[in-house]
Amino acid sequence: MDIARAEDVLLTRAAQRGEAAALGTLLERHRPGMRAVALSLLGPGPDVDDVVQEAALVALRRIADVRDPQAVGPWLRMVVRNACRSLLRESRRTEPVDEVPLAPDGASPEHLLDRHALRDWIWEAVEELSPALRLPVVLRYFSSGVTSYQQIAEACAVPVGTVRSRLHQARRLLAQALADTSASGHDDTARRTEASWREAHETLAAAERGEFGKVLKDRYSPDLSLLSGGHRLGGVGLMLVGMDSDLSAGVRQRPRHVVAGRSLVVWEMDLVNPPDAPDHCPPGVAWIMSLEGGRINELRLYHATRPAARRELPAA
């Protein structure tokens, strides 16, 4: 094994153990080759930097999947190649798809990240973003059902172009943060996420017992803003009325996916309608919660839409 590959092996294994500085060094070593791939597919322009930064985020989430550390260079170039293809499809008005293969068990990106200590570094870096940049990043890269540009635009009540611009800025800042990595310690994100799962279940159980008002008093700011589609609908009182109304109608919520940062939490819920009213509610809802001082001061509700019914063609 030559010296360069031996160094790649050492850096990759260190990154897989959770050393963000090692991953930053690894990316800097392979940046020329990654840029060369982007230039060959996209030509000169700002998109080259964008896809290289996108590749850095993919590497953060999926470095643990690299089984042959000697081949980390080709793996990084493959990440860039797939990001370029997604961008080219996007220019043809097709929604981009992340093509980097998931692990064989089909785990989500958030679950893959959760398997190694880099999760703490990236969550700390995400927390440093402004709220306007943090929300689309968390939805795009860590939620499981609000990931397309159109869905994020609807959830944030901004145009799709604004979502693209904010993601571009966030990727640039996160890539720079990785390049400037320090060895400082961060919160245990796994523990925080596990606690948020419990809280989601406990919140719904309390609501079914008629104790949702106590949950609101304990966890939510009295000045809470409840939003949907960018419009403020009300506050704590409307939340209580809405939950009671759904429960009275026989609608139940089941947590499906949880994303938990210090200042932003997303609970994705399946909505289970009663048998006699299967279309009472959409199939799912995301609770997108912003926290300040440990209390939720803003809640955005994003409802998943039902797929359009197929139109039957008349018989010939």
N, C-alpha and C positions, 0 to 999 in steps of 0.2 A: 504494500500500500504506500503511495507516495505521501509526501508531507502534507500537501493541500487536502487530500482526502482524509488523512489522519486527523487534521484539525477540524474538518467538517464533522467527523464522527464525534469528537470530543464536544464540540459546540452544540451539536444536535442533541446529544444525550443530556447535556447540561440544561438545554432549553426544555427538554421533555421532563426534567425534574422540577421545572418551574423557575429557572433563572432567566428572567427577562433580558438581562444584560447580554447573556450568551446568544439569545435569539436576535437581539439588535446587531451584535457583531456578525452573526451569520448572514443576516440580510444585507449588511453593508458589503460583505465579501462578495456576494452574488448579485449585487445591484447592477453592475455593468451588463452581465448576461441577461438579466431580467429586462433591462431597458432595451437591449438589442432585440429581444423577441417582440416587445411592444412596438418598437420602431418598424420592424419588418412587416408587421400586420396592419398597423395604423398609419404609418408615415409620421413625419414630424408634427408636433403640436402639443397642446396642453393635455390631451387625452392620454399621452404616454405616461406622464407623471401620475395621473389619476389611477390607471390600472396597476401601476407599480405599488401605489399606496394601498389599493384594494387587495393586492397580493399580500401585503404585510399583515392586514387584518385577518385574511384567511389563514396565514401561517400562525398567527397568534391563536386562532381557534383550533387549528388542526395539526399542529406540529407533533402532537402525541400519536398521530396516525402514521407517521413515517417509520416504516419497519426496517428500511435499509439506510442507515445514516450516511453511508458512502454516496447514496444517490440523492441526497437532499438538494443538490444543485439542479438536476433535471426535474425534481418535484416542484421546486420553486418556479422554474421556467414553464412547467405545465400549468401552474396556477395562473401565471400571467397570460399564457395563451388562451386559457378558458375565459379569463376576464375580458380579453380583447374580443373574443367571439361573442360574448354576451353584449358588449358595447356595440358591435357591428349589427347584431340582431336588433338592438334597441333603436339604432338609427333607421331601421326599416319598420319602426313602430311596433315591434314585437317586445313583449315584456321580457327583460333579461332573466336568465336562469343560472344559478350557481352550479357549475358542472363538476366541481371538484368532488370526487366520490366520497360519500359518507362511509363510516365504518360498516362492516357487514351486518351489524345488528340494527342498522337504520336509525341510530340515535340522532337526535337533533344537534345542531351546532352548539347550543347552550350546554347540552349534556356532555358533548365531547370536550368542551372547554372545562367543564366542571371536574374532569378526571385528573387534572394536573394543576399545579400551583400557579401557573400563569393567569388563571382566572382572577386572582386577587390583583395582579398588576393591571390587567386590562380594565377591571371594574374601577380601580382607582383612577386610571386615565380617563375613563368615561365620565366619572364624577367631576373631573376638572373642566369638562366642556360646559358651555353655557346651556341653560335649559332648552333654548330653541334648537340647538344642535344635538343635545343629549337624547331628546325624545325620538327623533327619526332613527338615530343610530341604534337605540335599544330595540325599537320595533323591527328594523330591518335585519339586524344580526342576531337577536336573541329571542324574539317572539316566534311562535310557530304558525300563527294564522293571520298576522297583520304585517306582511313582509313586502308585498308588491308596492311599487311607487304609488299606484292609484289608491290602494288601501291606506297607506301611510298618509297620503294627502287628505283623504276623507277623515281619518282619525284626528289629524292635526288641524283640519279646517284651513288648509293652505293649498295653493295650486301645485300641480305635479312638478312644474318647473322649480318651485321653491324647495320642494323636497329634494330634487336632484342637486340643487345648489348647496343646500345645507349638508347633505351627505358628502358632497365633494369637500366642503370646508372641514367637516368632522374627520374624514379620512386623512386629510393632509395634517391636521393637528395630532391625530393619534399616531400616524407614521413618524412625525417629528418627535413625539414623546418617546416612542420606542427607540429612536436613534439616540435620544438623550437619557436613556434609562439609568436610574440610580438603583442602589441595592436596598432602598428603604422598604420596610415591612408594611403590609396592608391588612385590612380586615379580612376575616375568614368568610368569603362569599358563600361557600358551601353551607356554613352554619346559618347564615342569614337567609338563604333560599329555603332551607329546610324549615326554618321558623315561619317563613311566609306561607309555605304550603299548609302548615298547621293552622295558621291564622285564617287562611281562606276557608278551610273546612269548619273551623270553630265559629267563624262569622255566620256561615250559612246555617249551621246547627242552631246557633243562638236565635237566628231569625225564625226558624221553624218552631222554636219554643216560645216565640213572642217576646224575645229579649233583644231585638235588633236595636231598639232605642238605647239600651245600655252600651252596646258596642259603639254606636255613633258618638255617645257622650265620652267614652273612654279613649277612642282612637282618632276621632275626626275633629277638626277645628270647628268651633261654632260659626265661623265665617266661611265655611266651606263653599266653594263654587262647583256646582254640578253642571257639566257641559255635555252637549252632544251636537255634532256637526258644526262646532265652532260657536254655538249659541249657548248663553247661560240660561239654564232652565229653572234654576232655583238653588236651594241649599239643603241643609240637613233635613228639614221638614219634608221636602219633596222626595228625598231618598227613602224616608220612612214610609210615606204614602205609597211610593212605587213598589217597594218590597212587599208590603202588606197586600197590595192589589194583586201582584203576581202570585203570591202564595194562596190567596183566596180563590184565584182562578185555577189552581192546581198546577201551576208552573214551578218547576224546581231547577236549580242551578247546580252543576257539577264541575268542580275545578278540573281543568285539562292540562294547563301549562302555567308555570309561575316564573316570573323574572323579577329578581329582587336586588336593587341597588340601595344605597343609603337614602337617596333623595327621589328615586323613581321606582315604582313597583307596578308590574303588570300582572293581573290575574286574567287568564283566558278561561271562559266558562262555556260549557255546553248547556243549552237551554232545553229542558225536557218538558214538552207540552203534555197536557192530559189527553187520554185517548179520544175523548169526545170533541176535542178542539186542537187537532194536530198542527194547525197553522196559526195558533194564537200568538206565538212569538217567533222571531227569527231563530235559526239553528244555534246561534251562539252570540256571546257578548264578551268584550274585553273591558275590564276595569283598568283604566290607566290612571294611576294615582301619583300625585306629586306630594312630597312631604316637606315640612318645614318645622324644625324644632321637634322632630319625632312624631308630629301629628299630620294627618292628611288634610291639606288645605285646598286641593283641587282634584276633582274626579272627572275624567272624560270617559264617557261610555261610547264604545264603538260596536255596533251590531253587525254581525256577519249577515250578508244577504243570501237569500236562497238562490240556487242555480235556476236559470230560466227553464220553464217546462218545455220539453221537446214538442215541436209542432208536428202532428201526424199528417202525412201526405194522403190525399184522397186515393182510394183504390183505383187502379187503372181499369 
